[in-house]
Amino acid sequence: MIFAQVKLTAHGRSKVPEFAETIRKFPEVLECHLVLGSVDFFLRIVARDIEEYEHFFFEKLSHLPEVQEVHSNIVLSEIKFTTELPI
């Protein structure tokens, strides 16, 4: 699993709906969140191995014209995961 922080170009920020629509089509992307701060999107991505992620990164994600930067964080182990809401 990979968590990627994506920053769009200044011009690309006007194309957030188009970027979101493209990301929805990538089966590797399980979650995509539009965020405020130093980056524009957080993505949760799955890949079988680093080679598969490398292919996704170089052949799909980095080819999007509005993408300026991608910072990838590869998960080593999962400490906690739940979908239960504390309500």
N, C-alpha and C positions, 0 to 999 in steps of 0.2 A: 504494500500500500504506500502511496506517495501523497503528501500534501504539497500542493504547488500554490505559490503566491504569484499572481499574474498582474502586471502593470501594463496598462494600455498606453499607447502614444497619446499626446495631447489631442491630435486629430481623431484618434481611435475612440476617445471617450464619448464622442458624439455618436458613435456606432455601437453603443452598449446593447441595444436590442438585437442587432445583427450578430454580435459576438455571442450573446446568450443563445440565440437560435442555433448557431453553429456548434457550440459546446453541447447542447442537448442531443445532437446527432452522434456524438462520440460515445460508444458503449463503454470505453475505458473510464469515463468520468462518471462517478457515482453521485457526486454532489458538486454543486457550483453555487457559491454565495457571493453576491455583490456586497462589498464592504466599504466603509469609510476608513481613511488613513493613508499610509504610504503606498499601498497597493490597491488595486481595484476589485480583484476577485480572489477567493480561496477555492481551490478545487481539491476534491478527494478523488484520487485516481487509483485504479488497480491494474497490476500487470503481473504476469507469471514470474518474470525475472527482470533484471536490470537491462538486458538486451531488448526485451519487449518494450520497456518504458523508453529506452533510447530511441527505438523506432517510432513510437508514438510522439515523443518530443520533437525529433527532427523531421518527421514526415507529416505531422499534423499540426501540433500546437504551435511550434515556432514558425510555421508557414503562414499563419494568419497575419494579414498585413497590419492589423491594428495592435498587435502584441509588441510591446517594447522590451519587457523583461519578464523572465520566469525564474523564480527561486524555488527549487525542489527540495523537499525534505523527505527522505526515505525512512519509513517506519521500521525500527528494529524489532520491537515487540509491543504487544498491546497490554497495557496495564489495567485499563478499565474500559468497558463498553456497555452501555445500556440504552434502551429506548424508553425506559420507565421515567415518567415525569413526577417530580416530588410535589404533587398537589394533594 
